Amino acid sequence: MSPGRDRKQEFVEVSGDRTREEIIFAVLSLPVTVDDRIRKLVDLLNDLPDVYTCGSCGGHQDPETRENAVPEGYFYIQFLVEPTETGFLSLGIIDLAARNVDHDNLTVNVLNCTDNPNLVMFNLLGKNRADPDDLAKEIRELCSAWGVSLKGVRAYKKRVRRQIAHDRIRELH
């Protein structure tokens, strides 16, 4: 047994029928607030094909008084990626951009915080005053270089992808 295997991992228990579809539908249906510091980056991630942001924080002077907050000078964005070729390309662009801009202070991590392997999410973390706007600019440039169009993606997600998620959820229940 490898070191640490006897340690119980903390995770959120979810039902076996909980799906990416439920999260995608919720993300596309519910109003959310985004901290100004990371607004451009969150908007850009939501413009990427098959990427859906589902939580974020731009950093706060008083993180202990807020839910899921990080200290000033840090930021995080949690996101879900569809297991498609375009989703994988979008994830690769996000990761490459983070490494290109500031490989020491920008990281993309797997965030498997549930007991359901179909609900693997990712966490983009910036620390030590890493600039989310620089990261957004690099993602745009990489999308251009790799032929990934951002045009109309968010409108498609809102109009078409939300309905697909809704229909799949209804089929499950």
N, C-alpha and C positions, 0 to 999 in steps of 0.2 A: 504494500500500500504506500502511495506517495505521501510525503509530508503534507499535513493539512487536510487529508481526506476524511479524518474522523471529525473534523470541524463541520458543524451544521451550517450550511449557507442560508442566509436570510433571503427570502423571496416572497412575492405575493402569490398566494394560492389562487388559481383561477380554474373555472370549470373546464373540462376537457373539450367542450364544444365552443368555448370562447375563441374567436377567430380574429385574424388581422382585419377582416371585413368590419367587425364591430368597431375597432379602433379607427379605421379609415373613415367609416361613416360618421363617427363622433367628431373626429378631427375636421371633417369637411362641413359639419352641420352646426357645431357649437361656436358661439362667439368667443374669442380669446383676446387677452391683452398681452402686449409684448413690450418689454422695456425698450426705451428709445435707443440705447446704446447698441442693441443687437437687431433692431427692426429691419435694416437693409439685408442682413444676412439671413434672418428668418424668412423674409419675403422671397429672397433668392432661392433658398432651399425648397420652398414650396412651389417655386417655378420649375424645379428640376423634374424630369419625368420619373414617375414612380417613387417619389420621396414625399413623406408626410411628416411635418413636425408635430410633436405632441406634448412638448413641455420645454420651458426655457427660463433662464434668469440672466440678466445683464450685469449682476453684481450690485451689492448694496452695502452701505456703511453699517447697517444694523441687521445683518443676516439672521441673528438669533431670534428676532421678533417676526420673522417671515417664514412662510412654509416653503421648503425646498429651495432656499436661497443660498447663494455663494457670496463670499466677501467682495468688496469693491476691488476692481482690478482683475477679476475673474469673470467668466461667463460660461454657460453651458446651453446646449440645445439638444434635446432628445428627439430622435426621429425614427421613423419606420421606413423600411425600403421593401418594395414589392420584389419577390424573388423572380425577376424577369431579366432579360439581357439588358434592357435600358435601365432598370433599377440598379443592376450591378455596375453598369458604366457610370451612372450618377454617383454611386457610393465611391467608386474608384476615383472619380474627379474630386469629390469632397476630400478624400484622404490625401491625394496627391497635392491638392492646393494647400492643405494644412502643413504638409511637410515642406513645400516650396516656400511658404511665407515665413514660418517659424517652427522648425521641427522640434525645438526644445519646449515650446510653450503652447503649441496647438496639437491636440491629439484626437483621434477618432477611436472610440472603444466600443466593443460589444457590450451592451447593457442587457443582460439576460436576467431580468428581475422578476420573472414569473416561473412557475413550474411547467409551463407549456412551451416546447421548443418551436411552435409555430408563431410565437409572439416575441421573437428576438428583436430587440430594438438596438439603436446605436446612440452614443453620446459623443457629441463634439464638445471638447473642453478647451477653453482658453484660460491661461493663467499668466501672472506677472505682466499684466497690462497688454497682452496680445491684442492686436487691433482687429475686431470683427469686420470692419470695412475693407481692410487690406485683403482679408480672406475672401470676402464677397467679390472683390475685383479680380482676384486670381481665379476663382471658380468661373466667373464670366469668361475670362480669357481662355481657360482650359476648355470650356464648352465650345467656344468658337473654334479652337484648334482641333477638337475631336468631333466637330460636326453635330453637336447636341443643340437643338433648337429649343429655346425657352418660350418661344412665341405661342401663346394660346394654351399652354400647358395647364395653368391654374384654372382657367375658364373651363377646360375640358374636365378637370378633376371635379370641379363644383357641379357642372351640368351632367356629365355622363358617369364619371367614376362613382359619385355618391349614389346614383340610382342603381348601378351594378352592385355596390355593397349592400344597399337596402334589399334588393331582390335576393341576394345570396343569404342574407340573414333570415329573411322570411322562409326560404327553403329549409333552413336548418331547424326552424321552430315550428 
